[in-house]
Amino acid sequence: MARSKRVEKEDKKKYYCRKCMDYKTDIHFYKATDFFLDSNGFMSICKECIEDIYNSFFVTEGTMEKTILRMCKILNIRYDESAIESTKRHMQTYEERGTELGNIFGIYKSKLGAQQSTQIGSRNTDEDLTYVEPSLKVIESIPIKEIPDIEYYEDTWGKSDKFTIDDYEYLETEFSRWKRTTKCDTQPEIVLVREICHIQNEIRKARIEGTSYSNLVKQLQEVMKNSALTPALQNAVDSNKFADSFGVWIKDIENKTPAEWWKDQTKYKDMDGIEEDRKDILRSIRNFIVGSRDFNTVELEAIGMSEEIEEGE
């Protein structure tokens, strides 16, 4: 029985890839979208070659959207904005987890197929997904390639053959995040925060490559500790800042507003002029609490308003 299964596996049907010109089993091919030409049900270019084409195009196109649009044209696959957005969310989730993405165009194709299946209410469909020229509005919405300032990157973060544009952009993004949440004005602070960004970038690359990064995490913790940027140290700093602010506030009160223990109580009595309006304040507070207006004539006379009321009558 085991031998028959092995023979069956070895004799499994293979398909031809017109890019690498090799014969491979069906697991190496995506499902076809152009059933008129790919009548065997599979695309005529294998997954590995499609990934190589994507990486090659991305170098010149610069953005995922333009790269996928170019591939859709040559592979005769529909370009869909909703599938693009779904692919970007998928990529972001994987990057946050530190999981390797794999074939990005394959992710896009699966999102495209899933959306089409949802729209027509079935997952077993031969819905036509061949290329249709996008509208001018869609074309204009595709982000263009931004030319990176290599001189600035190298001057700021150092020149190295190991640094890619992706590394430089990650370093810039992380540094801006640190600056938004952390005091980073003096040269020592800037140097330490940039060192933290470098270690974070190494951890990011280690996660993508699937290698160990425990030592890098220890380095990151040590640098953050020396920079007083750990959560515990930051909480302590904030607490001290509050205490300092409260102390300054009390000092200002004592220096700029006479305190009650001063000897000359007559001179410094009622510095804010509250006593003059004391009865009006008390009456207003009582009216607010009981929820009704108080026209007690005794109190009105006591504050010298009875004559005004009589004149009004």
C-alpha positions in Angstrom: 0.0 0.0 0.0 2.8 2.4 0.9 4.6 1.7 -2.3 1.5 2.3 -4.5 1.1 5.7 -2.8 4.7 6.5 -3.5 4.4 5.5 -7.1 1.2 7.5 -7.5 2.9 10.6 -6.0 5.9 10.2 -8.3 3.6 9.8 -11.3 1.5 12.9 -10.4 0.8 15.1 -13.4 3.1 18.0 -14.0 2.6 21.3 -15.8 4.9 23.4 -17.8 6.1 26.9 -16.7 6.8 29.1 -19.7 9.1 31.4 -17.6 11.6 28.9 -16.0 10.7 26.3 -18.7 10.4 23.5 -16.1 7.7 20.9 -15.3 6.2 21.1 -11.9 3.2 19.7 -10.0 -0.1 21.7 -9.6 0.9 22.9 -6.1 3.5 25.2 -7.7 0.8 27.0 -9.8 -2.0 29.4 -9.0 -5.5 28.8 -10.3 -6.1 30.2 -13.8 -8.1 33.4 -14.4 -8.0 33.2 -18.2 -9.7 29.9 -18.8 -9.8 30.5 -22.5 -6.0 30.2 -22.8 -5.1 28.3 -19.6 -7.6 25.5 -20.3 -5.8 23.2 -17.9 -7.1 25.3 -15.0 -3.7 26.7 -13.9 -1.7 29.7 -14.8 1.1 29.2 -17.2 3.8 30.7 -14.9 4.7 29.0 -11.6 4.5 30.7 -8.2 8.2 31.0 -7.8 8.6 32.8 -11.1 5.7 35.1 -10.3 7.5 36.0 -7.1 10.7 36.7 -8.9 8.9 38.9 -11.5 7.2 40.9 -8.6 10.5 41.5 -6.9 12.1 42.6 -10.2 9.3 44.9 -11.1 9.1 46.4 -7.6 12.7 47.7 -7.9 11.7 49.9 -10.8 8.0 50.7 -10.0 8.7 51.5 -6.3 5.2 50.9 -4.9 3.1 47.8 -4.4 0.2 49.2 -6.3 2.1 50.1 -9.5 4.0 46.7 -9.4 0.7 44.7 -9.1 -0.9 46.8 -11.9 2.1 46.0 -14.2 1.9 42.3 -13.3 -1.9 42.3 -13.9 -1.3 43.5 -17.4 1.2 40.9 -18.4 -0.5 38.0 -16.6 -4.0 39.0 -17.7 -5.5 39.4 -14.2 -7.9 42.0 -13.1 -6.7 45.0 -11.1 -9.1 45.7 -8.2 -8.7 48.5 -5.6 -10.6 46.6 -2.9 -8.3 43.6 -3.3 -5.3 46.0 -3.1 -6.6 47.4 0.2 -7.2 44.0 1.6 -3.7 42.9 0.6 -2.2 45.9 2.4 -4.1 45.1 5.5 -2.9 41.5 5.3 0.7 42.7 4.9 0.4 45.1 7.8 -0.9 42.3 10.1 2.0 40.0 9.1 4.6 42.7 9.6 3.2 43.5 13.1 3.5 39.9 14.0 7.0 39.6 12.5 5.8 36.9 10.2 7.3 36.4 6.7 5.0 37.6 4.0 5.9 35.3 1.1 4.5 35.9 -2.4 2.8 39.3 -2.3 1.2 38.9 -5.7 -0.2 35.5 -4.5 -1.8 37.3 -1.5 -3.4 39.8 -3.9 -4.7 37.0 -6.2 -6.3 35.2 -3.2 -7.9 38.4 -2.0 -9.2 39.1 -5.5 -10.7 35.6 -5.8 -12.2 35.9 -2.3 -13.9 39.2 -3.1 -15.3 37.9 -6.4 -16.7 34.8 -4.6 -18.3 37.0 -1.9 -19.9 39.2 -4.5 -21.6 36.4 -6.4 -22.3 34.3 -3.2 -20.3 31.3 -4.2 -16.7 30.1 -3.8 -16.8 27.6 -6.6 -17.0 29.8 -9.6 -15.3 30.4 -12.9 -16.0 34.1 -12.7 -14.0 36.0 -15.3 -11.1 37.8 -13.5 -9.1 38.7 -16.6 -7.5 42.1 -17.0 -9.7 45.2 -17.6 -8.1 48.6 -18.1 -8.7 50.6 -14.9 -10.5 53.9 -15.1 -8.5 57.2 -15.1 -9.6 57.9 -11.6 -8.1 54.5 -10.4 -4.9 55.1 -12.3 -4.5 58.6 -10.8 -5.0 57.2 -7.2 -2.1 54.8 -7.5 0.8 56.3 -5.5 3.9 57.0 -7.6 7.4 56.0 -6.7 9.1 58.5 -4.3 12.8 58.9 -4.9 14.5 58.4 -1.6 17.1 60.9 -0.4 20.1 58.5 -0.1 22.5 61.2 0.9 20.3 62.2 3.8 19.8 58.6 4.9 23.5 57.8 4.8 24.5 61.0 6.6 21.9 60.4 9.3 22.0 56.6 9.8 25.4 55.7 8.4 26.5 54.1 5.1 26.4 50.3 4.9 26.0 47.7 2.2 23.6 45.9 4.5 21.1 48.8 4.6 18.3 48.8 2.1 15.8 51.6 1.5 13.4 49.6 3.6 15.8 49.8 6.5 16.3 53.5 6.2 12.6 54.2 6.0 12.0 52.0 9.1 14.7 53.8 11.0 13.2 57.2 10.1 9.7 56.1 11.0 10.7 54.7 14.4 12.8 57.8 15.2 9.8 60.1 14.5 7.7 57.9 16.8 10.2 58.2 19.6 10.4 62.0 19.1 6.7 62.3 19.4 6.5 60.5 22.8 10.0 61.2 24.3 12.2 64.2 25.0 14.8 64.0 22.2 16.4 67.4 21.9 20.0 67.3 23.0 22.8 65.4 21.1 23.2 62.6 23.8 19.4 62.0 23.7 19.4 61.9 19.8 22.4 59.5 19.8 20.8 57.1 22.2 17.4 57.1 20.5 19.0 56.4 17.2 20.9 53.5 18.7 17.6 52.1 19.9 16.2 52.4 16.4 19.1 50.5 15.0 18.5 47.6 17.4 14.8 47.6 16.7 15.6 47.4 13.0 17.9 44.4 13.6 15.1 42.7 15.6 12.7 43.3 12.8 15.0 41.8 10.2 15.7 38.8 12.5 12.0 38.1 12.8 11.5 38.2 9.0 14.4 35.9 8.5 13.2 33.6 11.3 16.5 33.8 13.3 17.0 34.2 17.0 16.9 37.8 18.3 16.9 37.2 22.1 20.4 38.8 22.5 19.2 41.8 20.5 16.2 42.2 22.9 18.6 42.2 25.8 20.7 44.9 24.1 17.6 47.0 23.5 16.6 46.7 27.2 20.1 47.7 28.3 20.2 50.8 26.0 16.7 51.8 27.1 17.7 51.4 30.7 20.8 53.5 30.3 18.7 56.1 28.5 16.0 56.1 31.2 13.4 55.1 28.6 12.0 52.0 30.2 8.3 52.2 31.2 9.2 52.1 34.9 11.8 54.8 34.6 9.5 57.0 32.5 6.7 56.7 35.1 9.2 57.7 37.8 10.3 60.7 35.8 6.6 61.8 35.2 5.9 61.4 38.9 8.9 63.6 39.8 7.8 66.2 37.3 4.4 66.3 38.9 5.9 66.7 42.3 8.2 69.5 41.1 5.2 71.2 39.4 3.1 71.0 42.6 6.0 72.4 44.6 6.4 75.3 42.3 2.7 76.0 42.4 2.7 76.1 46.3 5.8 78.3 46.3 4.1 80.8 43.9 1.0 80.9 46.2 3.1 81.6 49.3 5.2 84.3 47.5 2.5 86.1 45.5 -0.6 85.6 47.6 -0.5 86.6 51.4 -1.0 83.6 53.6 -3.4 83.4 56.6 -0.6 83.2 59.2 0.6 86.7 58.4 0.4 89.0 61.5 -1.4 92.0 59.9 -4.8 90.3 59.2 -6.6 93.6 58.6 -4.2 94.6 55.8 -4.4 91.3 54.0 -8.0 90.4 54.7 -10.1 89.4 51.7 -7.4 89.9 49.0 -9.6 88.6 46.3 -12.7 90.8 47.2 -14.9 87.8 48.0 -16.4 89.1 51.2 -18.2 92.0 49.4 -20.2 89.5 47.2 -20.4 86.8 49.8 -24.2 86.9 50.3 -24.9 86.9 46.6 -22.6 83.9 46.2 -24.2 82.0 49.0 -27.7 82.8 47.7 -26.7 81.7 44.2 -25.3 78.4 45.5 -28.4 77.7 47.5 -30.7 78.5 44.6 -28.7 76.1 42.4 -28.9 73.3 45.0 -32.6 73.6 45.8 -33.5 74.3 42.2 -35.6 77.4 42.8 -35.1 81.1 42.8 -34.9 82.8 46.2 -36.7 86.1 46.6 -36.5 86.3 50.4 -37.3 90.0 51.1 -35.4 89.9 54.4 -32.2 89.0 52.7 -32.8 91.4 49.9 -33.2 94.2 52.4 -30.1 93.0 54.2 -28.0 93.5 51.0 -29.6 96.8 50.2 -31.9 95.8 47.3 -35.3 96.3 48.9 -35.5 99.9 47.8 -34.8 99.0 44.2 -37.6 96.4 44.2 -40.1 98.9 45.7 -39.2 101.4 43.0 -39.8 98.8 40.4 -43.2 98.1 41.8 
